[in-house]
């Protein structure tokens, strides 16, 4: 049974992860912090969609081979005239030069090149560019071909502008030189137009090596395959390293400037220029998916977030392959990460609060949750329900079965219209009652009592539920104090044989007495009102009593017998559990030594609570008693609950190792009720496990508990543990355990907890049998 948990109280809070994710994405976009990620993703996409050039553009390379063959750089311009005529003869449709012809050479050479341009029957393109006058200059100079050359040629800009990291990723559509906007040579070769100052991304998925290229000297020598230039556009430019016209390009390393010009032209010719549409489309899609994911949890949310990530990563790839441009995805990815982290953190916090607010054994909300819920609702009163049979049932069947009874009661309360029942103590529930007129209160409690009256089935047993109710107003001292008052009223109702009672001031005396128990501890120990009972443990192989568990009892001179559950929690809360444990330890060790002197080597087991396990003072006190020779360590066992070993595993392990180093036997109590496994427990220096009575009591009727006990025994033996079964209540269970190979048994069939003098009689009877 669950209970209502209130998340978010307004629209802003519910959508806060979405708002934070959106702000994070915008911040990344506006700050440019995602540039590196965008570039890395773009390179990754390029490797996926890498493809060859169209083959319509040809690079005539001024390469190292040509420089060696024509050893006179810069070359006489009649060489370029020859190259122009050779290209025209080979059928080139356009000839472009990425070679500086802005300065004069000899008049004859310049005249020959000018004549060749004028005589050409194909378009000739010459380069213009702008550059800084010197390394430290802030003013640019512009370079144009000589007037004689540009009279019959078209002019195009050849400027290349690397990014801040030195790599070339984009290319200008046009550049202003001599006050005139001129198309870049790549745009002119592709027949594209553009504005000066406008750039477009180069499609770096085009493999530069796939661009057809021939050596300049091979062109002059006529070593070009026939038809290889027919109908194609040729660009003459330098590729030799010593000429310096080289730039790094993402994915391809350092390539020549003319090759970059042709990559830009190929990009425009294919219509594949990934025009940037900004981050808005993926960011919008991401925010919509985050909104959808926020409505789910667990695997559904994870699936949506994974799909969103994959989709956002794949969106620009699909757009680029379809020539629809591209989009930036870094802001969207950051939004996914931030939104996912925020939702994850919110879920973790909610889960943490849920765990803190949940009773571990029953799964019901606990006192902490009740206090929070009632404070938020400004409740006027609280009702406590005390389950009278809980102590007997838990003692007989174990805490897990006791919690099952509590759950049965909570289910019936729910059937009565109580929305949420909270487990505020082991044997008590509490809830906020509906608003009732004074005349309706009696009928309200009578109705609930009638619903709770029929027996409940727990562990194949019919258990009669006897409950009493207490009601208290929530005052200025808060909900916590009101819960205490309601519990006190429920106890008083039970004592008076009533179904319910309202809290009154007269009840405070009873509450004061519970609190005074801590103050009476020293007097009770001095007067020996606190005493130790011993429950025998039977060796199933030898059929002899070989050990005893020491259990504390309190016989109060006015109140009579006080259950340990009534005073041990108070002592733990007030830091007195160490005194009580040492008190029991001293008497158990003394008694065991006495039995040994009488010829009976009985091992005594003392229960140690979780806080003491890691308390150095307790460890030292035990060592001091062993050093004094009060008892041989092999006759002492320290029992540690399974849950205690899991609360702080590292410190618990350290404490247990200290006890084991003393030669003390360690036992893991209540095995099966916690969250650990034998594979975990094998790392502890314990020598035995005690299977909780809640499993042992039902092995006659429950196949699942029978399987659990048998498998636990088998696995424990494989791991080197001895096994003790608690809760042996009849001969049939004892025989089943013996057949399963269990080592020791403990329970009322073997013997109830008795004073030391009666335990001696058990030993004597056992020896005589």
URUR-V967418 format. One record per helix or strand of 3 or more residues. SS is the DSSP state (hx for helix, st for strand). FROM is the first residue (numbers start at 0). LEN is the number of residues. Records with the same first field share a line. If there is no record, write none. Layout:
SS = FROM-LEN, FROM-LEN
This chain:
hx = 10-4, 15-16, 34-14, 63-6, 76-13, 106-13, 146-4, 184-6, 207-3, 215-5, 240-3, 256-13, 279-14, 297-24, 329-27, 366-11, 389-8, 398-17, 437-16, 478-17, 504-22, 563-10, 576-21, 609-4, 615-12, 632-3, 641-6, 648-13, 677-4, 692-4, 702-16, 730-10, 755-13
st = 56-6, 93-5, 122-10, 139-4, 153-4, 169-3, 173-4, 179-5, 198-3, 211-4, 232-6, 245-4, 252-4, 380-7, 421-4, 427-4, 455-3, 460-3, 466-7, 499-3, 529-10, 543-13, 559-3, 602-6, 635-6, 664-7, 687-4, 721-4
